[in-house]
Amino acid sequence: MRIEFNVGSADDYRKFLKVRRLPIYEFHGSSAVVPDEYASEFGAVEPCDDHSAYTAAVPLFDYQEAITRRAIEKTKFAIFADCGLGKTLMLLEFARHAAKQTGKRVLIVSPLMVVDQTLDEAARWYGSKLEIGKVRAADLQYWLRSNSSIDTQIACTNYEAIRDGLEPGDLGGLILDESSMLKSHYGEYGTRLIQLGRGLKWKLCATGTPAPNDRIEYANHAVFLDRAKTVNEFLATYFINRGETQNRWELKPHALRPFYRSLADWSIFLSNPATYGWKDNVGTLPPIHVHIDHVELTAEQRKASQQLTGSLVVNSVGGIGQRGKLSQIAKGKGGIESNKPAFIRDMVASWPTESTIIWCHYNDEQQSMEQVFPDAVSISGDTPEDKRRQMIDDFKAGRVKVLISKPKILGFGLNLQVCTRQVFSGLKDSYEEYYQAVKRSNRIGSSRPLHVHIPVTELEVPFVDNVLRKAGRVESDTAEQEVLFKEIHNAGF
């Protein structure tokens, strides 16, 4: 709605101040444009829109129904919810409603290994009441056309299918599952998805709760959901760029509440439904026990690290280039002899009845693990999709006890609760990568503790310390952020 101001009126000045307190508004000369949902704040009647009459098609927890309803009312929304809280069910309900309202195609984009899981969830909850197809990259543009003979109105595809030059065609809604992929905002997927979604009324993002200091993740979502033109525009509104490598975007003084007021208008941050007054349907998660084990360097590794650093002792990991090289040396990349594979073999052998995931970073490292565990299943970037699914099914069924892969391949979205042991052959500096990998096996509904084992050489200690320090800081900050989000949201539900 548009609000006209009389610049000589005290009442209109108070109205102006009320507009300034809204999460979103625009000024044009002596008038302001605000969303219709705030019409009642200014004595007007909010226009009735059919999409507000949402009725759930399947049983939902109270928080799932409230969040889905909010997303549908907004039509462009982000669900930042912790692993296991039912993001898939909420996005399916959003997709069903968007398809009904638009009569057009609705596309769900997921990580490759999550596509089939999403289809399985849809079949489990909806049966024949909701038809969702799977569209391959080669068929995606054809499916997007209004005259396509592929008659599935809602479809799911993987991020790799989002190619340059895709035309939206008959697309009416776009849903991003595990939308933290947008974080690569200068990367191919983020840019392409923003372009594909431009001008769409129905857009939804669903991902795990971002770290409280992860400003980029919020910024990317704001751009995709048309709340900012660019990442830098969003950040510059609330933050000061200190120009430093670490934590360069610092919140402006007194900008905390405006920042969260804006976020609360188009997103929800959820790690504990009870914080918002919803019923605590999720219970208490089993604990995560982290074990740090020291692995001796081989003479070859020590020599290589000394040649790289010029020091007998690694006190710091240096810049990005040196850190990467030290990480490769520690993991035995390039044929450098390493004690770690044998150490991991003996460790896994000590719990023969438990299911284990071994996380790697480099191809050489993964191949080394494959040699040590010949009976394991190993999923790499080259593993065909049908074979990946069979391997995952075998692991979930307990037919195979050891699964080897990389966080970037299997670390997002999958439910692998059968696993009670995880081994990180190595860690990088990325807290998100570590957290997402761990949460594959520690989710709402998990019944057994998860043991996370991190065998490290002295070269890797700074990496591990950095990740675990971030983990501790995030855990302490998350509860505070959720309370603030609830306070700002207030009567939004």
C-alpha positions, 0 to 999 in steps of 0.5 A: 500500500502507498501512504501519502504524507503531509509534511506540515502535519504532526500526525503524519510525522508520527505516521512517518516514524511508524513506517520507519519501524517496519521491517520493510518500506520504501520512500518515494518523495512525500509518500511511502510504500509498505507491504499490504500486510501492515495495512491495519497498522495505518487504519486500512484493511489488508487486501484479501488474498486467496493464498492466505487460506492455507490448510495442511494436507498432512499432519504437521507439528504446530511449529511446522504448520505455523512456519509453513503458513507464514512462508505462504503468507509472505510468498518469499521466505527463508526457513533457517531450521536445525537438522531434523526439524522437518524442513522437507515437509515444510517445503513440500507443503509450500510447493503444493500450495504454490503449484495450486495458486499459480497453476505453473511449474514449481521446481525444488532444487536439492543437493544430488544425493538429497533428490531421491530422499525428498521424493521418498519423503513425499511418497511417504507422507502424501502417497498419491495425493502429491505427484512430484517428478524427478527431472534430469539436467538434460530434461530441465529446460524442456520441463520448464516450457509450458508446452512440455509433455512432461506433465508433472507440475512439481519437480525436483532436480539437483544443483548441478542441473542449474546451467547457464542460459536456463529460461524460466519458461512456465516456472511459477515457484522456485524452492532451494533445499539446503540453500546454504549453497547460495553462500558461494554468491560469486559462484555459478549456482548462486548467480544462476539461481538468482537469475532463474528466480528473478520476478517470481512471486513464490520463492522459498529457501530451506537450510540449517541454522547459520552461525550467528556471525555468518553474515554472508549466508543471510545476505545471499538469501536476502538477494535471492528473496528480493530483499536486497539487490546485491550482497554488498548492499545488504551488508552495507545497510547494517555492517561496517567493512573493516577490510580484514580477512577474518570477520571483516563485516562488523555490525554497526553500533545500534544496528542489532535490532534493525538487523533482526527486525528485517530478517524476522520479516522474511525468515525464521531462525529455529533450533528449539521450537519451545523457544517460540512457545510451540510444543517441544515435539523434538525432545532432547538430542543424544550427545555428541562425544568428540575424541581428538587422537594424536597421530605421529608424523612420518619422517617424510611428512616432517621433512616436507613440512620443515621444507615448507615452513622453514621451522622444526615446529608448526606454531601457526598454519600461515596463509591460505596457500600454506595451510592447504599445503600443510593439510595435504602433507598431513593427509599423505597427498601425493604419495607421502607416507602417512601413519593415519590410514593404519591408525584409522583402520585399527580404530574402526576395528575396535567397534566392529558392530557399529556403522562408521562414516569416514570423511576425507577431503582429497582424492588421494586420501579417499583412495588410501582409505579405500585400500585400508577398508576394501569392504567399505562403500566409497562415494566420490564425485565420479560415482554414478547416481544409481550406484550412489543410491545403492551404496547409501541404501546398503549402508542404511540397512547395515549391509555395509558397516563403513562408508567413505566420502567427502563432506562436499558430496554427502555432507548436506541434507542426508539422513544417516542416523544409522551411523554412531561413529564418524571419523574425520581423516582431516579437517579444514577451517570450515565450521559449517562443513564440519557441523553439517557432516556431523549432523548427518548422524545426530538429528532429531529422532536420533536415539544413540550418542554419536562419537566423532573421532578426529585423529590429527598430526601436529600439522593439523592441530591449528585446523582442529582448534580453529573449527572446535573454537568456532563450534563452541562460540556458535553453540553459545551464541545460537540460543541468544540469537533465537531468543532475539528472533522470537522477540522480533517475530512476536505476533507473527505466528 
